[in-house]
Amino acid sequence: MAESKFLGQVGIYGSGDVVIRLAEESDGQYAVVKSWSQKTGIVLGDVA
């Protein structure tokens, strides 16, 4: 479910210098699972 919402947000908000991140929370810490930007496309982990 989160994956499909993530890909939907990419199409709606992915322009310019925007970076969209899909993250998981565990014990108050967030880990970026996938990121997307116009420059990099979808990548595993965080777009630096």
C-alpha positions in Angstrom: 0.0 0.0 0.0 2.7 2.5 0.9 4.6 1.7 -2.3 1.6 2.6 -4.5 1.0 5.8 -2.6 4.8 6.6 -2.9 4.7 6.2 -6.7 1.5 8.2 -6.9 3.1 11.1 -5.0 6.0 11.0 -7.4 3.7 11.8 -10.3 1.9 14.6 -8.4 4.7 16.3 -6.6 7.9 15.3 -8.4 9.2 18.4 -10.2 12.1 20.8 -9.9 14.4 20.1 -6.9 11.7 18.1 -5.0 12.9 14.9 -3.3 10.3 12.4 -2.1 11.3 9.9 0.5 9.6 6.6 1.6 10.8 5.9 5.2 10.1 3.3 7.8 10.0 4.2 11.5 11.4 1.9 14.2 12.1 2.8 17.8 11.8 6.5 17.0 14.4 6.4 14.2 13.6 6.8 10.5 15.3 4.8 7.8 14.8 5.9 4.2 13.7 3.0 2.1 13.4 4.7 -1.4 13.8 8.2 -2.7 12.9 9.9 -5.9 13.9 13.1 -7.6 13.7 14.4 -11.2 17.5 14.1 -11.4 17.9 10.5 -10.1 14.6 8.8 -10.6 13.7 6.1 -8.0 16.6 4.8 -6.0 16.9 2.5 -3.0 18.0 4.5 0.1 18.3 8.2 0.3 19.0 10.7 -2.5 22.1 12.5 -1.4 
